[in-house]
Amino acid sequence: MKRSHKVKAQHFLIGTICIAAFLMLGIGYAILSQQLDINGTAQITSNWKILFTSAEEKEMNNATTTRKEISDLTTLTLDVNLTQPGASATYDVVVENQGDLDAVLSKIDGISESNSKDPKSIKVSIENIKTGDSLLAGEDKTFQVKVYWDENVDFSETNMQKEIEITLTYEQSDDGVPLPPKPGEGESIGGQTVEVVTSGDGLYEDQYETGRYIYRGSNPNNYIQFNNELWRIVAKETDGTYKIVRDELLPQNEGYTFMAYDASNHRLDENNTYCTNPSYGCGVYAAVSGTFQTPNGRYSGTVTEDSSIKEYLNNTYYPTLTGIAKTQVQSHTFNIGSVQWLNISGNDSIEKNIAGEKMYKWTGNVGLINVSDLLKASTNTACKSATDEYEAYLDDRETCGSYLTYFDTINEELGGIGYWTINAFSAESVDNSYDAWLAAFFRGFGGFSGLYAYADYAYGARPVLYLKSNIELTSGTGAKLDPYIIN
């Protein structure tokens, strides 16, 4: 298989120099005027020069580079042959500011558009660079371009090639300070242009995953009518699909159905060496190949069976969706790795939490929310990591409240409401497998915690799934009383 894509660096310098003089002198009843002329020259001595300086293979997995060329210093062309599903090619690309004007990356275009084109099994991503990154005079930046054959997406042998074009736009900045979004700029959500914001409730660029857009805030306008119910759009993914979460827990009535993450003795330890306390359940959402381990590698073992909540959502709940709803759902990859509470070393970050989640994946129809979704949805600057949030929650301090943790009603008996995430909970100081992360609205504020997976009587399920990239929203503003409507 051969595919070609271009990475272009666009740049421009916008500036206006105006000199004007007007003098009016009034004496008595007469108005006297005299024109003053200003003569001279003005010139720009600064040099604007943003260019690619190198592109080198980093990781090649069943892939071969057939062409690698930088032309005009601003266009990088890569031709790659991928030989089997799961193959990938990753390149280290260096962009350099050889001028003497500071620059900022204002836009990355083409990722979602390219990934949504046929054949959809050919994907591209960019890592370690995002909009808003500064590139000061004399600096360079190394980022990664990855092209890969997604083995989870069907492909046709009659269409085995894709041309991908990604454009990086750099603009002049003041000492590397990112430029604000231009008025009127927005992102297409189901064909409707939604303004991308930098503060308050609304749609944001995901600063941790290039090309992804997420909703943030206490109550953004991200309601969508799906399956004759209210759901909320969590994100527009880099592949163009839409991650959505049910607005209420199952079922949609007063309170919610109490559900174990993994019912007692559902998975036996003779089949799962990671899950060593079967009566307590296990915090891993689905079976994985090989071994499952915590991010620091301290605790590991096999997980050959699915959790009870995964089986319920996909085998019992999913079949109840309407026929139309099922045609709108895209089977998708969910990141089910463990997020670790760094209760000894500290120094946690959202990047570390995302890396833990991505260590293990499951592909299917219905999952649960990720811990990183809960972190990113908050606009509180104190919401910096799962460790910070968990310790704040234990101290009755809110840091990561958002539309994903706030609820209009609570369970009176428990004094709150909670629902499971898809990620296993682990701690530096403890070796156990029976905890999972839980989103919670308790004690008057929203946050999340790590709790026993086998607690049958305490918590609920809030289904998460992905809508196909080609859905069209025909009406609605995204408000609760005026949700988006799918064509």
N, C-alpha and C positions, 0 to 999 in steps of 0.2 A: 504494500500500500504506500502510496506517495501523497504527501500533502505539502502545500506550500503556503507560507504566510509571510507577510511583510510587517516590519515594525518601523514606523516612521517617527522622526522627531520633528515637530513643527514648532516654529518659534517666530515671534514678532516683537517689535518694539513700537509702542504707541506713545507719542509725545506731541505736545503742541506748545509753541513759544509765541506769545503775543505781547507786543509792546504798544501801548496807546497813550497819547497825551492830549488833553483838552483843557484849555485855559480860557476862562471868561472873566473879564474885569468890568465892573459896572461903575460909572462916574456920573453923578447927577441924573439927568433924564435920558442920557444917551448911553447906549450899550456899545462899548468898544470891544472889538475882538481881534485877535491876532493868531495866526496859525504858526505853530512851532513844528519844525520838521526834525525828526531823529533819523540820522543816517548811520549806517554801519553794517556789520556782518555778524552772523551767529553761526556756529557750527557745533556738531556733536563729535566729541573726540573719543567717547566710550566705544568699546568694541563688543558686539553681541555675537557669541559663538558657542552654540550648544551642539554637541555632536556625539556620535557613537565612536568609541575608540577600539573596542574589541568585543568578540563573542566567542566563547570557548565552551566546549562540551563539559558538562559537569557530571551528570548521571545518564547513562544510556542503558535501557532495559529492552532488549530485543528490538533495537532501533539503530538505524544507520543514517548518518548525515551524508547526503549526496551533493549538497551545495551550501556554502556559507560565505556570504559576501556582503561587505559594506560598500555602498556606492554613494557618491556625493556627500559622504560623511554623515548623512541623515537618514539613509534607508538601509535597513538590515534585512536581507533575504535569507531564509532558511528553507531548504528542501529536505524532507525527512521521510525515510521509509520505515514503516512500522510493520512487523512481520506476524504478529499474533495478538489476540485480545489481551489487554493488560499491558501492552508494550508502551513505553514512554521515553521521551527524550527531553532532558533538562539542560538549559544553557545558562551560563553566567554571562550577562551582558553588562558592559560598562558604558555609561553615559557621562560625559565630562563637560564642564563649563570652562572653556578655554578663553572666555572673554573676561571683561572686568565689570560686568553688571550682574548683580545677584538675580537669580531666577527661582521660580517655584513651579512645580508641576500642577497645572490647573485642571487638567482633564485627561482621562484615559478612555478612549473610545474603541469599540469594536469587539470586546470580549463576549458580552452577552449576545450581540447580534451574530457573531460568528458561530457561537456554540448552538444557537437555535436553528441554524441552517442545516440542511441535509448534506452529508450523512451525519446525524447527531451523535454517532459513536465516536467521531473525531472531535476532541476537545482541546482547548488551550486555556492556560491560566498564567497569571503574572504574580510573582511573590516577591516580598521584601521591598515593595515600592507602592506608594499610594498617593492619591491626590492630596495636595497640601504640603508634600515633601519639598523642602528647600534644596536648592543647588547653588550654593554661593560661588562667587567668582573664584576660580582656581580649584574648586572641589570636583570630585568624581563620585559616582554612585554605582554600585554593583547590584543588580537585581537578577531574578531568574525568570526565564520564559520556559514554560513546560507545555509540550504537546503530547497527547496521549490518546490511546485507543481504549475507550470506556467499555469494559467487558459486560457491563450491566445494561447496555443500550443495544437494541437490535439494529442490524445493518443489512443493507442489500448489496450483494456482490456485483450488481450492475452500477453501483455508485460508490466508488472506493476512494475518491479523491476530494479534497476540499481546499480552497484557497482562503486563507485567513488573513485579515488585515487589521492590525492594531495601531492606533495612533496615539502618541504621547504629545501633549501640547504643553510647552513651557512658556511662561510669561515673565516679564520683568517684575521684580518685587522689591520692596524696600527692606534691605538687610535680611532677605529671606523670609519675611513675614508673608504667609499665604494670602492670596487675594480673595476677597469675598466672592460668592457666586454672582454671576451677572444677572441682572433683573430679567425675569421671564424664563430662566433656564429651569428645566425640570426633567423628570424621568418618566418614561411610559410605563404605566401600570395597567395592563390589559387594554392598551390602546388609548387610555386617558393620560394626559400629561399632568403629573403631580409635581409641585414645586419641591425642590430639594433644599432643606433648611440647614442652618448651622446652630440654631438655638430653639428652645421651646419644644412643644409637641409637634411631631411631624415625621416626614421621610428624610433620612440621612444617608450619606455615603458611609458604608461600613469601613472604618479606618483600619480594620485588622484583616479584611479580605477584599482585595481589589476587585472592582466590578460588581460588588454585591451592595444592595440597598436595604436598609432596615428601618422599621418604625420604632420611634423612641418617645418617651414621655409618659405622663400619667394617664392621658386619654386622647391619643391621636385619632384622626379620622381614618381608621383602617378597618372598619367593619365591612364584611362581605356576606352576602346571602349565598349559602351553599347547603345543599341537602335540605332545603326548606327550613334552615336554622341560621342563626347568627354566628359567624366565625370572625376571626381577625387575621389580617395579613401580617405576618411576622417579618417576612423578607422577600425580596426579589433576588433569586439566586443568580450566580454567574452563568448558569446554563439557561436562564430565562424562565425557569419554573418559579412558582410562588409557594412559599412555605406558609401554611395557615394553621391556626389553632382554634378549637371550638371555644366560643365565648364563655360557655358555662361547663361545669363538670358533668359527667354522665350520672344519671339522666337529667334532662332539663326540667326540673321541678323544684319544689322546696327542698333545700338541702342537697345531698348528692349520695350516690351509692358508695358505701365504704368498700374499699378494694385493696387487697394485699398486692404489693409489687411482685412478690413471689410467695405463694401460699406455703405454709409449713409442709415439709416433706414432699414438695412438688418435684424437686430435683435431688436425687440421692447421691451421696458422696462416692459410691462405687463407680458412678458414671462421670463425675465431675470433681476433679481433684482440687479445683479452686474453691468450690462451694463445699466447705468442710463442716458446715453446721446446718444440715438439711432442715432441722426443725425450726431454725431461724430464717429460712429462705436464703436467697442469694441476690445480690444487687446488680448482676449483669443481665442486660435486657434480652439478649439472644445468644444462641450458640455461635462460637467462633472456631475457625480452624487454628490448629496449633495450640499455643498456650495464651492465656489471658494474664496480664500482669499489671501491677500498679505503675504509675509513671516513673518512680525511682527504681523499679525492678526488684524491690524487696520481697514482694509477695506475688506468687504466680501459680498457675495450674490450668487444667483443662476445663472448658465449659462446653459440653457436647449437647446440652438441652436448653430449650427456650424457657424464659420466665413465664409464670402463669399470666401476668398482665399482657405480655406480648401475644400469647396465644389467644387470650380473650379479645383483644382489640382487632386482631387480624382474622380470626376464625369465627368469632361470634358477633362482634360489632360491625365489622366491615360489610358482611353480607346484608345488613339491614339498610345500607345506603340505597337511595333511589337509583334506578337504572341510569338516569341522566347524570347523577352525581358520579357514578362509577366511571363514566366515559370521560369525565373531566379530571380524574385522578391520574397522576403519573407515579408509577412505582419508582422509588428513589432510594439513594444511599443515605443512611442515618449514621452519625458518629456516636458510637456507644461506649467509648473508652472511659476509663476512670478519671475523675477529677480529684486531686489530692488536697487535703487540708494540711498545709505546711505549718503544723503546730509546734515544731521544734526550730527549724531554720528560718521560718518566715520568708520574706522576700518573694512573695507570690505575685503573679500578674495574669491578666486576661490571656496573654499570649501563651503562658504555660498551661492554663486551663484548656485552651483550644487544642494545644498539642496533645494533652492527655486524652481529650475526646476523640481526636483523629487517629489514635493508635489502633482502634478497632472499629470496624464498620459492619453494618447490616443493611441489606437491601430488601425493601418490601413496601407495603401500602400504608400502614398506620404505625406511627411511633409516638413519642412523647417529646416534650420541649427539652432543649439542651440547657445546661448550666450557663454556657456562654450567651445564649439568647437572653437569659434573665439579666446577666451583667450588662450586655449591650443596650438593652431596652431602657435602662435607667439613664436619666440626664444628670444625676447627682455626681459631682466630680469626686466624691469620696468612694464611689463604687468602682474599685480598682481591681478586685480579684475575689475568687471564691473564699479564700482564707480571710480576707478583711471582712467580707460580708458575714461569714459564719460567726466570727468572733464578735462582730457588732450585734448580730442577732441574739447571741447568748447573753450579751450585756444590755438587751432591750434598747439598742440604738439602731435606727434605720439608716441604711446606706443605699440599698438597691431597689427601692420601691418603684414600680412602674405599672403600666396597664396589665402586665402579666402577673402581677401579685396583688393588685387591688381588686376587691370584690364589693358589690353593693350590699350583699347580705353575708352573714356568717352562720356557722353551725352553733346554735345557742348552747348545746350540751358541751361542746369542746371549747367554746369561746373564740373560735376562729375557723379557718378553712384552709385546706392544704391539698396539693396534688403532686403526683410523682413526676420527676424528670426522667430522662432516658439514661442518665449517667450514673455509674457506680460511684459510691463514696468511699474514699480511702484516706487514711491518716498516716503521717510519718511515724507516729509513735505506736501504732497498733497494727497487728496482722489479723485482719478479719475480712470476710467476704459478704457479710449479711446486711450491709448498709447501702442505701441509695440516697441520692440528693432529692430534696423535697422543696417545692415552691410553697410558700405559706403566707397567710394573712392572719396573724395572731397579734394579740396585745395592742391592737389599733394601728399596726403598720405592716407593710409587706416586706418580705425578704425570702431567704431560703436557708435550709438546714440539712443535716445528714441524719437519717433515722433508719430504724430497723425495717428491712424489707418485708418481714413477716407480720407487720402490725395490721392484721386483717380489719380491725374495727375502726381505724383512725382516718384514713386518707382516701383520696379519690383519683380518678383518671380524667385527663383533659386531652383528647385525641389530637394528634398533629399529623398532617399529610401534606402532599405537594400537588398543586394544580398544574396542568400542562402549560407550557410556555405560549401556546397559541390561543388561550382563552381570550375572549373579548368582553369587556365590561361596557354594557350599553347605556347604563344610567347610574345615578347615585353619586353622592359626594363623599362617601365613606363614613359619614356620621351615623350614630346608632339608629336614629330615626329615619335616615336616608342612606342605607348601606349600598355598596356597589352591587350591581346586578349582573350576573353572567349571562351572556347571550346564549 
